Amino acid sequence: MAKACSSLCGSSPSGVPGSKGSSNTSLMHSVMKLSSLAPDNSPVHNLSFSLLTNLAVSRDCRCILQKSNFLQAFLLAPVPKVAGAKAAPAGGGGGNPLSLWLRLLVSLSSSEDGQQSILKVSGVLELLADLAPQRKHALLTLHNLCFCPANKSHVMANDKAMKVLLSCLESKEMETCCMGASALWALLHNNQRVR
């Protein structure tokens, strides 16, 4: 599968008559452009984000996402008001832009280079910490970021993120408790500051 994903990242001559700009583009670049141009909640928008989420398993595709500064747009995703403090189920949330972005970030955060590229986005840690109490995908992304040695000091220095992870230990939901505990354990493991 990774080989198939990587083939989407290679440049190919543009065969579209009347196209302007660079004559070499990849399908990956086209999908990223579609996801940013299509109206929110449209089938094209939802499908392009689903495709990007699946393509994030490929190192080549993750590299393109990082180099293009595509992830900066996550900070601009509209945050719907959530009634109550209970986290939305991991599979829920429909196709609203924030849910699509969070699914993409979970997929990216499953690899170390993806974790590093997420944390390079200024303000992302604060936004994830704000969203984590209501959004399982935000909590899962925050959890995954704790496993990258290069990210540990950044996460530990962020008061919001640490408060969210510590509050997970008091949750009545076992899954939330376990995510918080394993994230905190990952932050402590082999950490020079803790010794």
HELIX and SHEET records of a PDB file:
HELIX    1   1 ALA A    2  SER A    7  1                                   6    
HELIX    2   2 LEU A   27  LEU A   37  1                                  11    
HELIX    3   3 PRO A   43  LEU A   55  1                                  13    
HELIX    4   4 ARG A   59  LYS A   67  1                                   9    
HELIX    5   5 PHE A   70  LEU A   76  5                                   7    
HELIX    6   6 PRO A   97  LEU A  108  1                                  12    
HELIX    7   7 GLU A  112  LEU A  119  1                                   8    
HELIX    8   8 VAL A  124  LEU A  131  1                                   8    
HELIX    9   9 LYS A  136  LEU A  145  1                                  10    
HELIX   10  10 LYS A  152  ALA A  157  1                                   6    
HELIX   11  11 ASP A  159  CYS A  168  1                                  10    
HELIX   12  12 MET A  174  LEU A  188  1                                  15    
SHEET    1   A 2 SER A  12  PRO A  13  0                                        
SHEET    2   A 2 ASN A  24  THR A  25 -1                                        
END                                                                             
